[in-house]
Amino acid sequence: MEVIIQPNSEAASFLVARIVQRELRANPHLVLGLATGSTMEQVYRHLVRMHREEHLDFSLCRTFNLDEYVGLFPSDPNSYRHYMEHHLFRQVNIDARNTHLPNGLADDLEAECRRYEAAVKRFGGVDLQLLGIGKAGHIGFNEPLSALQSRTRVKALTPTTLAQNARFFGGPEHTPRRAITMGVGTIIEARRCLLLATGASKAKVIADAVEGPITSMVSASALQLHPRCTVVVDEDAAANLKGAEYYRWIFANEPEWEEYRVPGGT
């Protein structure tokens, strides 16, 4: 696991966008795993700008989102399909037929989970998976006690997650109780994982995920098993990391990161 500490959330999100940009230019047919949430909005804003100003081409790539709420129409402002259309898909030259999210309205949700899992495999698996992290340490909607080999499935959301999301739905009574999510096992099969976390509220869970034991109570800790996982954090989110100085030294000295040490470099 590689940990990169940036001075603030803007610098962290810009670095993540630059990594995506580099991967997409190296492989225009990239299969890109996508995440949602306020942290990712900054990343997508940078990618849209790169498309408009630097001709970053999305026309041949395919995308698979981590999750979607059960019971929401794609047009619902709180659905993740709507989020992706608003923040990325409608603003770049991606083919809508190449954008994939689970169908939370499927009559047979178990069959939909199997279909989604099979679709990821049919396209050769995810090349680069973007990830955020919840305050409960979850990636996707893999809440605490999610099996580390779990596959795409319907997951009941914890009270912590429901409380976090209630503000978007006008109160807890209107918040969806279930979601379809890629499993932990599905996620760590991606060829590369790229996790972004910012803010002091993520400091404890980042330390648990990066430096703590691998445990189903913190599903993000399974990323320690991944052969190529990069975690990008700002100073606030890095506050509890015991190895922070070592991580800074690696980023400042390793040739792999040289181009990213040049502001605006691609």
ABEGO torsion letter per residue (X at the ends): XBBBBBABAAAAAAAAAAAAAAAAAABAABBBBBBBEAAAAAAAAAAAAAAAAAGBBAAABBBBBABBBBGBBAABAABAAAAAAAAAAAABABBAAABBBBBAABABAAAAAAAAAAAAAAAGEBABBBBBBBAAGBBEABBBGBBAABBBBBBBBBAAAAAAAAAAAGEAAABBABBBBBBAAAAAABABBBBBBBEAAAAAAAAAAAABBBBAABAAAAAAABABBBBBBBAAAAAABAAAAAAAAAAAABAAAAAAABBGBX
